[in-house]
Amino acid sequence: MKAAILNVDRGQPVFAVQPMTTIVSQAVAQRRFSWYCSRFSLRRPLFLAALGLYGVMSYVVALRTPEIGIRMALGAQPGQVLMLVQRQGMLLVVGGLAIGVVGGLLLTRLMKSLLFHVAPSDPFTLVAGVITLVAASLLACYLPARRAARVDPLPPPA
């Protein structure tokens, strides 16, 4: 490239010849790094939230096992018990989401410099985050609820 330019005009200063892709890559390197960091750091809280909700729901199911056994002995179907426990867990999630969405919308102004081609209150990003959290929460609540639905109303004799 340098030789071709000097063949056309010997007086032309030529230095630091690089492909355009390299120049563009260097120009957006800091924003790309911020994006990778935020992408990595967003997975961890989702996992921890789902794990915490799973732990809480497992604990609640363990505490309520005698009550669930009585319900099943009185005629509650496994599907009804499953929905009862699932509904309880999702009430926690809805409350947390309400607080989180309001807090997130209030704090987006502080993160505006880290966002690249996304508005601080982008509705698509907000809805995608809520849907992802609800999906993870449904799974985290389903596992203890399934265990609750399998409670034997007549425990084995001691």
Secondary structure, 3 states (H helix, E strand, C coil): CHHHHHHHCCCCCCCCCCCHHHHHHHHCHHHHHHHHHHHHHHHHHHHHHHHHHHHHHHHHHHHCHHHHHHHHHCCCCHHHHHHHHHHHHHHHHHHHHHHHHHHHHHHHHHHHHHCCCCCCCCHHHHHHHHHHHHHHHHHHHHHHHHHHHCCCCCCCCC
